[in-house]
């Protein structure tokens, strides 16, 4: 999409903070409370992780990051967890989510990750459909929300994911 670019930023960057506030409001709307899973700024700093904000016509509209994980997954030797993937509601369905996800997959693979895993919840119907359409499959529940009945864990091998151009 013309006018769209992704930029690596620290998780505490003001644009990331503004998008995080929007994401937290979305979670409050669908779950009744914000996401309480602990996330530290340093988890997204290289070499342990990566965080990006996507800009459309210089306005921050998407974000996402990954951090290496110690989750044991039978098919993975070095998984990374996708966190804080979010697209502003007014620009959804423009293809920005897939471009953001592909850039995060590229970054994680380049850093040595062999799988990208994530947690979501059943109320996140559109997100679950998006990830499944992108090739993510159900994996055993893990992480902060593993004990919640509405929790869904998905993952995708990065071994055969082709590098994309941004």
C-alpha positions in Angstrom: 0.0 0.0 0.0 1.5 3.4 -1.0 2.2 5.6 2.0 2.7 2.6 4.4 6.0 1.9 6.1 7.2 -0.1 9.1 9.7 1.3 11.5 11.6 -0.4 14.4 10.9 1.4 17.6 11.4 0.7 21.3 8.2 -0.6 23.0 8.0 2.5 25.1 8.0 4.8 22.0 5.1 7.3 22.2 3.5 6.0 19.0 3.6 2.4 20.4 2.2 3.7 23.7 -0.7 5.3 21.9 -1.5 2.2 19.9 -1.2 0.1 23.1 -3.8 2.3 24.8 -6.1 1.7 21.8 -5.5 -2.1 22.0 -6.1 -2.1 25.7 -9.4 -0.3 25.2 -10.4 -2.9 22.6 -9.6 -5.7 25.1 -11.6 -3.9 27.7 -14.5 -3.7 25.3 -14.5 -7.4 24.4 -13.2 -8.9 27.7 -14.3 -6.4 30.3 -10.7 -5.6 31.3 -7.4 -4.8 29.7 -4.7 -7.3 29.0 -2.8 -8.0 32.3 -0.1 -10.2 30.9 3.3 -8.8 32.0 5.2 -7.1 29.2 8.5 -5.4 29.8 10.1 -2.9 27.4 13.4 -4.8 27.5 11.8 -8.0 26.1 11.4 -6.4 22.7 15.0 -5.1 22.5 17.5 -6.8 20.3 18.8 -9.5 20.5 15.9 -10.8 22.6 13.1 -9.4 20.5 11.9 -6.7 18.1 9.1 -4.1 18.0 7.6 -2.2 15.1 5.1 0.5 14.4 3.5 0.8 11.0 2.8 4.3 9.6 0.2 5.1 7.0 0.8 8.6 5.6 3.0 9.2 8.7 0.2 8.3 11.1 0.8 5.3 13.5 -1.7 2.7 12.6 -0.2 -0.8 13.3 2.1 -2.3 15.8 3.5 -5.6 16.8 6.5 -7.2 18.4 8.0 -10.5 19.3 10.2 -11.8 22.1 12.0 -15.1 22.4 10.1 -17.6 24.5 11.1 -20.5 26.7 7.8 -22.3 25.9 8.5 -26.0 25.1 6.9 -26.9 21.8 7.6 -30.3 20.3 8.2 -28.9 16.8 10.2 -25.8 17.8 13.8 -25.4 19.0 13.7 -21.6 19.4 10.2 -20.2 19.4 9.4 -16.5 19.6 6.1 -15.1 20.9 4.2 -12.5 19.0 2.9 -9.8 21.2 0.9 -6.6 20.9 -0.1 -7.1 17.3 -2.7 -4.4 16.6 -4.2 -2.5 13.7 -6.2 0.6 14.3 -9.9 0.0 13.6 -10.2 2.8 11.0 -7.6 1.2 8.7 -8.5 -2.5 9.0 -9.0 -4.5 5.8 -6.4 -2.6 3.9 -3.8 -5.3 4.0 -1.7 -3.6 6.7 -2.0 -6.5 9.2 -0.5 -9.0 6.9 2.4 -6.7 6.0 3.1 -6.1 9.6 2.9 -9.8 10.5 5.2 -10.7 7.6 7.7 -8.2 8.6 7.7 -9.5 12.2 8.0 -13.1 10.9 11.0 -12.0 8.8 12.6 -10.3 11.7 12.1 -13.2 14.1 13.4 -15.7 11.5 16.5 -13.5 10.8 17.2 -13.4 14.6 17.1 -17.2 14.8 13.5 -18.1 15.7 12.1 -21.2 14.1 8.5 -20.8 15.2 6.3 -17.8 16.0 3.6 -18.5 18.6 0.9 -16.3 20.1 -2.0 -16.2 22.6 -5.4 -14.9 21.7 -8.9 -15.4 23.0 -12.1 -16.7 21.5 -13.8 -13.2 21.5 -11.0 -12.1 19.1 -12.9 -13.7 16.2 -11.3 -11.6 13.4 -7.8 -12.0 14.8 -8.1 -15.7 15.0 -9.4 -15.9 11.5 -6.6 -13.7 10.3 -3.9 -15.8 11.9 -5.4 -19.1 10.7 -5.6 -17.7 7.2 -1.9 -16.7 7.5 -1.0 -20.4 8.3 -1.1 -20.4 12.1 -2.3 -23.6 13.6 -3.5 -24.6 17.1 -0.8 -25.5 19.5 -0.9 -26.5 23.2 -2.0 -23.7 25.4 0.9 -21.8 26.9 1.7 -18.6 28.8 -0.1 -16.2 31.0 -3.6 -17.1 29.9 -3.1 -20.9 29.4 -5.5 -21.7 32.2 -8.4 -19.6 30.8 -11.1 -21.6 29.0 -11.4 -18.9 26.2 -7.6 -18.9 25.6 -6.3 -20.0 22.2 -2.7 -20.6 21.4 -1.5 -20.6 17.8 1.8 -21.1 16.1 3.6 -21.3 12.7 6.9 -22.7 11.6 9.1 -20.0 10.1 11.2 -22.6 8.3 9.3 -22.3 5.0 8.0 -18.7 5.3 9.5 -16.7 2.4 11.1 -13.4 3.1 8.8 -10.6 2.0 9.6 -7.2 0.8 8.3 -4.3 2.9 
